[in-house]
Amino acid sequence: MPQPARSIQAAPGAIEPLPQPYLLFLGDVAEPAYAKTAFGLRDWAGERCVGEYACVGAKVSTGLRYLTPEQAFAEGARSMAIGVANPGGHISPAWVPQLLQALEAGLDLIGGMHARLADIEPLRSAAARLGRRLLDVRQPPPGIPVASGRKRSGMRLLTVGTDCAVGKKYTALTLVREWRALGVDAYFRATGQTGILIAGQGIALDAVVADFAAGAAEMLSPDAGAEHWDVIEGQGSLFHPAYAGVALALLHGSQPDVIVVCHAAGRETVLGHPGYPLPGIEETIELNLRLGRRTNPRIRCAGVSLNTAKLDAAQAERLIAAESERLGCPVADPMRGGEAFRRLAQACLR
Amino acid sequence: MPQPARSIQAAPGAIEPLPQPYLLFLGDVAEPAYAKTAFGLRDWAGERCVGEYACVGAKVSTGLRYLTPEQAFAEGARSMAIGVANPGGHISPAWVPQLLQALEAGLDLIGGMHARLADIEPLRSAAARLGRRLLDVRQPPPGIPVASGRKRSGMRLLTVGTDCAVGKKYTALTLVREWRALGVDAYFRATGQTGILIAGQGIALDAVVADFAAGAAEMLSPDAGAEHWDVIEGQGSLFHPAYAGVALALLHGSQPDVIVVCHAAGRETVLGHPGYPLPGIEETIELNLRLGRRTNPRIRCAGVSLNTAKLDAAQAERLIAAESERLGCPVADPMRGGEAFRRLAQACLR
């Protein structure tokens, strides 16, 4: 179980931070899997979550204190973040009274769903009347430039993958936590909706118009001190039949000094595309280095993050050791931590 | 000088065709370079251009008959297309009376500028009152899906490049013209604004949200008969620090059976990015084939389209022969045509 995060907070940069601390909203959710955004926020931004709120009859709790929007505002909350990720990404009409209550209590609303808060009429008029904001973390910021390709100062790590949903966000977050514990000046740079809520800022890369996607990645991790690390959440995969373009724009714009390749043990085909065999880890390393060299000739791969959630502890340990031997680089499952993960985290800094 | 096109017209597919024939509008343009959209339409869609119209004092003409919007409507025109591509892509206030006149005369308006027709108040209200359309060819169609990666029937050629602005559109258009003259069932599939006006339909790939860019390329060239060829206008380059993601999405979604690599002779760095050396032609072939194989294992390179506009005829002929010898494949400049170009066009069909 991850501990409350140390400092996965908003980094300095051009992108406006979200209003925080958060009150987490669980809606009327009855299935823990649909509350994973709230769990992620509790685990990684716990010090910026004053509590949780829900509709009467909700069956899931994050374990944080139950606070009304009024109580949460009194304790410092400045927004209520919808922590539900239901299939279809809709905002249920049953939630609207609680969402209005939060606006009345002085909180902005933050959503990361497919549905837009501003498309719901009572919310739009209440926000206008009260001077509150309806923030959609999937909405890119204004003013994203075309990428310049200019090499930026500071150090960058990008998590890349053999596929979607292999642990790129989790790997980036655990590396930042580990490094900050060692005194490294490191920030998490979010490129997806849950990551943006955790970081308190970021850009949903997949929602940017294609011509500006590499420019968005450049904007996301601006010039920084020579010892500063931005750890950037990867998206998609260079081998994905739908999302490879996003992955390449992110690789070029991020200009990573270091990549960590993420893979889910046992997965053999692209998620949702059973006709597409997954690339090997070696091929994933090689192609990312080759293409990444275009904007940062010093790019290197520090190791592999292996998601072993489907294995038991002994199987996982054996596989991690065997893969490390086979590939000749550190391999670890950040969920399991331990010495293997510390070696991977160290190898990135070398 | 290209002849009037044979049949670069709207192809069957899911994307709504633009209203045609066109009346070309030249605004108050005084510099031929800024009227190149109009020249492109005259050269490639001449049979669908009833004439030209301009503000008093315009100093550029396409050579087509000067017709008022009322005359053009009477001769069958159904839209007035802005044929100006000025720096900044703005719509001059000086054009608004003529644009309103066209709406009153029964014509829809088509723009491909950065500025949107619908953002100009008198046009918006006049269009609403008259039931006319303000069409922006850079606006992607609704309902673009995430790419499926499913292999589609029919044959596809994609022009790819070492850089932007090397002749990818022109190469695709000349191949279609050559093939149709030979009786091949071939259509031009447009991915940029001028191409869309020429074809009468298409998708501005660079304006699609990144997650859907490969899906847009799939939508652009739907399933077709086994002998049918879609010739797809390439965008950007896999080596471009800003646009590589667009190029990869287009490569994956197009699933080309054949690529033709386009290069501008003498160009040594990426246009607008002098710090980025251009890749070699061999490297461009190899990387496009390697990445394109992911969605179409049968992909092959049929040859090279070499833009020799900066050379005289003798220099061009020598360079084309030398490059063909060096690369071991057909090389031609479609602007110069001739036997070399016929060999290239044949090699694509082999």
Boltz contact constraints between the chains, C-beta under 6 A:
constraints:
  - contact:
      token1: [A, 146]
      token2: [B, 242]
      max_distance: 6.0
  - contact:
      token1: [A, 147]
      token2: [B, 241]
      max_distance: 6.0
  - contact:
      token1: [A, 147]
      token2: [B, 242]
      max_distance: 6.0
  - contact:
      token1: [A, 149]
      token2: [B, 241]
      max_distance: 6.0
  - contact:
      token1: [A, 149]
      token2: [B, 273]
      max_distance: 6.0
  - contact:
      token1: [A, 149]
      token2: [B, 276]
      max_distance: 6.0
  - contact:
      token1: [A, 206]
      token2: [B, 210]
      max_distance: 6.0
  - contact:
      token1: [A, 206]
      token2: [B, 211]
      max_distance: 6.0
  - contact:
      token1: [A, 207]
      token2: [B, 209]
      max_distance: 6.0
  - contact:
      token1: [A, 208]
      token2: [B, 210]
      max_distance: 6.0
  - contact:
      token1: [A, 209]
      token2: [B, 207]
      max_distance: 6.0
  - contact:
      token1: [A, 209]
      token2: [B, 209]
      max_distance: 6.0
  - contact:
      token1: [A, 210]
      token2: [B, 206]
      max_distance: 6.0
  - contact:
      token1: [A, 210]
      token2: [B, 208]
      max_distance: 6.0
  - contact:
      token1: [A, 210]
      token2: [B, 210]
      max_distance: 6.0
  - contact:
      token1: [A, 210]
      token2: [B, 213]
      max_distance: 6.0
  - contact:
      token1: [A, 210]
      token2: [B, 246]
      max_distance: 6.0
  - contact:
      token1: [A, 211]
      token2: [B, 206]
      max_distance: 6.0
  - contact:
      token1: [A, 213]
      token2: [B, 210]
      max_distance: 6.0
  - contact:
      token1: [A, 213]
      token2: [B, 245]
      max_distance: 6.0
  - contact:
      token1: [A, 214]
      token2: [B, 242]
      max_distance: 6.0
  - contact:
      token1: [A, 241]
      token2: [B, 147]
      max_distance: 6.0
  - contact:
      token1: [A, 241]
      token2: [B, 149]
      max_distance: 6.0
  - contact:
      token1: [A, 241]
      token2: [B, 252]
      max_distance: 6.0
  - contact:
      token1: [A, 241]
      token2: [B, 295]
      max_distance: 6.0
  - contact:
      token1: [A, 242]
      token2: [B, 146]
      max_distance: 6.0
  - contact:
      token1: [A, 242]
      token2: [B, 147]
      max_distance: 6.0
  - contact:
      token1: [A, 242]
      token2: [B, 214]
      max_distance: 6.0
  - contact:
      token1: [A, 244]
      token2: [B, 248]
      max_distance: 6.0
  - contact:
      token1: [A, 244]
      token2: [B, 252]
      max_distance: 6.0
  - contact:
      token1: [A, 245]
      token2: [B, 213]
      max_distance: 6.0
  - contact:
      token1: [A, 245]
      token2: [B, 245]
      max_distance: 6.0
  - contact:
      token1: [A, 245]
      token2: [B, 248]
      max_distance: 6.0
  - contact:
      token1: [A, 245]
      token2: [B, 249]
      max_distance: 6.0
  - contact:
      token1: [A, 246]
      token2: [B, 210]
      max_distance: 6.0
  - contact:
      token1: [A, 248]
      token2: [B, 244]
      max_distance: 6.0
  - contact:
      token1: [A, 248]
      token2: [B, 245]
      max_distance: 6.0
  - contact:
      token1: [A, 248]
      token2: [B, 248]
      max_distance: 6.0
  - contact:
      token1: [A, 249]
      token2: [B, 245]
      max_distance: 6.0
  - contact:
      token1: [A, 252]
      token2: [B, 241]
      max_distance: 6.0
  - contact:
      token1: [A, 252]
      token2: [B, 244]
      max_distance: 6.0
  - contact:
      token1: [A, 273]
      token2: [B, 149]
      max_distance: 6.0
  - contact:
      token1: [A, 276]
      token2: [B, 149]
      max_distance: 6.0
  - contact:
      token1: [A, 295]
      token2: [B, 241]
      max_distance: 6.0
